[in-house]
Amino acid sequence: MTYRYIDVQPLPGALGAEVYGVNLGELDDATFEEVHDAFLRHLVLFFHGQSLSIEAQKAFGERFGSLYVHPYVEPLPGYPEVIEIVKQPADHKNFGGSWHADLTYLEEPMFGAVLYALEVPPEGGDTLFANMYEAYETLSPDMKARLKSLIAIHDDGSSGLFDQERIRSMGLRDIALDEIGRPIGTRSEHPVLRTHPETGRTALFVNRISTIGLKGIPQDEAQALLTELCDHLEQPELTCRFRWTSGSVALWDNRCTQHRALNDYHGHRRVMRRVLIAGARPYYNEEPSHANVSAR
């Protein structure tokens, strides 16, 4: 694809592109249309050398939709939609260190997110992304047929995502805990296969930390199938890897990707600023849409 206003360089791997020649703080409509097209084609976009105020980061996210107030993480004062993700040198655990899509336990999971690097370690702290279109397309025909009618159960507390160390160290809001210290969770049901509302493509929509079962299927059978699917979608062949520098920005499509923040920089500080873009309830149409946009 040739663009007039931006330079798009695909990354090695199954998704992702670096975008040059754009200032996200001063984005005119014509340039935004090209960014949006590249976003749908490459699933996650990376921008270097940006200098974004909180207001500019919010404004960029709002070009894609309404911003979402995180249900657990304390926001920046005066900016309820904006959070900082900080790992201090003494912290052992990080935020988002397992493969996941954002907030799939909600009835309307996120559209996507804009993550801005304020302070990065001298080495390490990369983020991995995985292509859920390719995760679906590389399944066997028998597995695709098996998944068509399945509904997954997503929960925010059962995986230990918000354990006590994270609650203490990451600025999480006061949340209700059960008798053994787990959050009393939010739970939703979504199709295992998801139709992307803009491209019409099918994506696999389960993840290891929040998908806890399959509706109408015994738990041992469901867990075995979910483990098989998560092992499949986390294959290196379905991923890309991004190395952050101060001023880098990532924009990802939560509807067809997963991501994982690597926790390999102990003893160093890392500070990221994020806004979440609100989404819609997932659905699955067996017949593909005519609005298809091919990735890569």
Secondary structure, DSSP 8 states (H G I E B T S, - for coil): ---SS-EEEE-SSSS-EEEES--TTS--HHHHHHHHHHHHHHSEEEE-S----HHHHHHHHHTTS-EE--SSB--BTTBTTEEEEEE-TT----TT-S-B-TTTTSSS--SEEEEEEEE--SS---EEEEEHHHHHHTS-HHHHHHHTT-EEEEESSTT-TT-HHHHHHTTB----B-TTS-B---EEEEESEEE-TTT--EEE---TTTEEEETTS-HHHHHHHHHHHHHHHT-GGGEEEE---TT-EEEEETTTEEEEE----TTS-EEEEEEEE--------SS--TT-----
